[in-house]
């Protein structure tokens, strides 16, 4: 019974749609879905490549100076 009640409320909404307006339609949805899948694939690939990169950690000269100065004060 609730389905028929919901349907009676939706029918007037469908008649209020202006037929002169342009909507993206199915083609717009397909293009958007393909672009979303492409971005997802690129992000997954980038994450895989970034995990392979090994950055050598060099000691920061500025950090050593501040550590030395705080040890001398204390």
Secondary structure as UniProt FT lines:
FT   HELIX           2..15
FT   TURN            19..20
FT   HELIX           25..52
FT   HELIX           61..73
//
